[in-house]
């Protein structure tokens, strides 16, 4: 009987050792996968932070460009209004062919003078 118990004990110890080895191997594998996942998370967090900074920069540039466009449009409107006023004044001053001729002569005299 003690021989049977010894044999059974050895078999149980062997199974236990195999189970522990299998558990240890699986545990290491899971730890390795966890470390990779944590590295990926860190990498994506860094990319996200960089993208956020880049987005803020581009939004700032966009805002500046919008302001510049608005300012340029306003300048264009002012120039257009001034051009209309000037054209309107000239049309009022040049009611006759004589007025047009006089204006042209005055311009020619100034250029030559």
LUMLUMTOR-383231 format. One record per residue (C-alpha): x, y, z; residue in three letters. Coordinates in nm, 3 decimals. Each point is the difference from the previous one (the first is absolute). Layout:
REM LUMLUMTOR-383231
[atom [X; Y; Z]; 'Ala']
...
***
This chain:
REM LUMLUMTOR-383231
[atom [0.000; 0.000; 0.000]; 'Unk']
[atom [0.266; 0.258; 0.084]; 'Unk']
[atom [0.144; -0.066; -0.345]; 'Unk']
[atom [-0.332; 0.093; -0.163]; 'Unk']
[atom [-0.017; 0.316; 0.211]; 'Unk']
[atom [0.355; 0.095; -0.096]; 'Unk']
[atom [-0.076; -0.053; -0.365]; 'Unk']
[atom [-0.324; 0.199; 0.023]; 'Unk']
[atom [0.180; 0.277; 0.187]; 'Unk']
[atom [0.269; 0.017; -0.271]; 'Unk']
[atom [-0.262; 0.014; -0.274]; 'Unk']
[atom [-0.187; 0.274; 0.183]; 'Unk']
[atom [0.323; 0.193; 0.057]; 'Unk']
[atom [0.088; -0.039; -0.369]; 'Unk']
[atom [-0.347; 0.120; -0.108]; 'Unk']
[atom [0.026; 0.288; 0.246]; 'Unk']
[atom [0.343; 0.096; -0.139]; 'Unk']
[atom [-0.132; -0.016; -0.357]; 'Unk']
[atom [-0.302; 0.211; 0.096]; 'Unk']
[atom [0.226; 0.255; 0.173]; 'Unk']
[atom [0.230; 0.009; -0.304]; 'Unk']
[atom [-0.299; 0.049; -0.231]; 'Unk']
[atom [-0.139; 0.270; 0.230]; 'Unk']
[atom [0.339; 0.179; 0.017]; 'Unk']
[atom [0.036; -0.013; -0.379]; 'Unk']
[atom [-0.353; 0.137; -0.050]; 'Unk']
[atom [0.061; 0.268; 0.266]; 'Unk']
[atom [0.320; 0.116; -0.176]; 'Unk']
[atom [-0.180; 0.007; -0.334]; 'Unk']
[atom [-0.279; 0.214; 0.146]; 'Unk']
[atom [0.252; 0.233; 0.166]; 'Unk']
[atom [0.178; 0.040; -0.334]; 'Unk']
[atom [-0.331; 0.080; -0.176]; 'Unk']
[atom [-0.090; 0.245; 0.277]; 'Unk']
[atom [0.336; 0.178; -0.035]; 'Unk']
[atom [-0.054; 0.029; -0.378]; 'Unk']
[atom [-0.351; 0.135; 0.055]; 'Unk']
[atom [0.129; 0.257; 0.251]; 'Unk']
[atom [0.269; 0.108; -0.249]; 'Unk']
[atom [-0.268; 0.041; -0.267]; 'Unk']
[atom [-0.213; 0.206; 0.237]; 'Unk']
[atom [0.297; 0.225; 0.078]; 'Unk']
[atom [0.076; 0.034; -0.371]; 'Unk']
[atom [-0.361; 0.088; -0.086]; 'Unk']
[atom [-0.023; 0.246; 0.289]; 'Unk']
[atom [0.313; 0.174; -0.129]; 'Unk']
[atom [-0.136; 0.004; -0.357]; 'Unk']
[atom [-0.329; 0.137; 0.129]; 'Unk']
[atom [0.178; 0.277; 0.193]; 'Unk']
[atom [0.208; 0.087; -0.308]; 'Unk']
[atom [-0.310; 0.002; -0.220]; 'Unk']
[atom [-0.177; 0.222; 0.251]; 'Unk']
[atom [0.289; 0.249; -0.004]; 'Unk']
[atom [0.010; -0.011; -0.379]; 'Unk']
[atom [-0.376; 0.057; -0.015]; 'Unk']
[atom [0.026; 0.302; 0.231]; 'Unk']
[atom [0.280; 0.143; -0.213]; 'Unk']
[atom [-0.200; -0.050; -0.319]; 'Unk']
[atom [-0.310; 0.152; 0.158]; 'Unk']
[atom [0.207; 0.304; 0.100]; 'Unk']
[atom [0.136; 0.030; -0.355]; 'Unk']
[atom [-0.353; -0.035; -0.137]; 'Unk']
[atom [-0.122; 0.275; 0.231]; 'Unk']
[atom [0.284; 0.228; -0.111]; 'Unk']
[atom [-0.076; -0.071; -0.366]; 'Unk']
[atom [-0.369; 0.072; 0.055]; 'Unk']
[atom [0.087; 0.333; 0.164]; 'Unk']
[atom [0.238; 0.084; -0.283]; 'Unk']
[atom [-0.265; -0.091; -0.259]; 'Unk']
[atom [-0.259; 0.210; 0.178]; 'Unk']
[atom [0.240; 0.294; 0.019]; 'Unk']
[atom [0.090; -0.036; -0.368]; 'Unk']
[atom [-0.367; -0.020; -0.094]; 'Unk']
[atom [-0.068; 0.315; 0.202]; 'Unk']
[atom [0.288; 0.181; -0.170]; 'Unk']
[atom [-0.134; -0.112; -0.337]; 'Unk']
[atom [-0.349; 0.130; 0.086]; 'Unk']
[atom [0.146; 0.337; 0.106]; 'Unk']
[atom [0.202; 0.023; -0.322]; 'Unk']
[atom [-0.306; -0.095; -0.202]; 'Unk']
[atom [-0.208; 0.269; 0.172]; 'Unk']
[atom [0.273; 0.259; -0.054]; 'Unk']
[atom [0.023; -0.099; -0.365]; 'Unk']
[atom [-0.376; 0.040; -0.038]; 'Unk']
[atom [0.012; 0.343; 0.165]; 'Unk']
[atom [0.287; 0.107; -0.224]; 'Unk']
[atom [-0.184; -0.125; -0.308]; 'Unk']
[atom [-0.315; 0.171; 0.118]; 'Unk']
[atom [0.187; 0.331; 0.055]; 'Unk']
[atom [0.161; -0.021; -0.342]; 'Unk']
[atom [-0.332; -0.069; -0.166]; 'Unk']
[atom [-0.149; 0.302; 0.176]; 'Unk']
[atom [0.293; 0.221; -0.099]; 'Unk']
[atom [0.001; -0.120; -0.359]; 'Unk']
[atom [-0.345; 0.091; -0.117]; 'Unk']
[atom [0.118; 0.126; -0.335]; 'Unk']
[atom [0.258; -0.085; -0.260]; 'Unk']
[atom [0.182; 0.322; 0.086]; 'Unk']
[atom [0.035; -0.108; 0.362]; 'Unk']
[atom [0.144; -0.334; -0.109]; 'Unk']
[atom [0.243; 0.174; -0.235]; 'Unk']
[atom [0.105; 0.246; 0.268]; 'Unk']
[atom [0.064; -0.279; 0.247]; 'Unk']
[atom [0.210; -0.189; -0.249]; 'Unk']
[atom [0.197; 0.312; -0.086]; 'Unk']
[atom [0.063; 0.073; 0.365]; 'Unk']
[atom [0.123; -0.353; 0.054]; 'Unk']
[atom [0.229; 0.029; -0.302]; 'Unk']
[atom [0.136; 0.335; 0.122]; 'Unk']
[atom [0.076; -0.142; 0.344]; 'Unk']
[atom [0.180; -0.297; -0.151]; 'Unk']
[atom [0.209; 0.222; -0.227]; 'Unk']
[atom [0.057; 0.272; 0.262]; 'Unk']
***
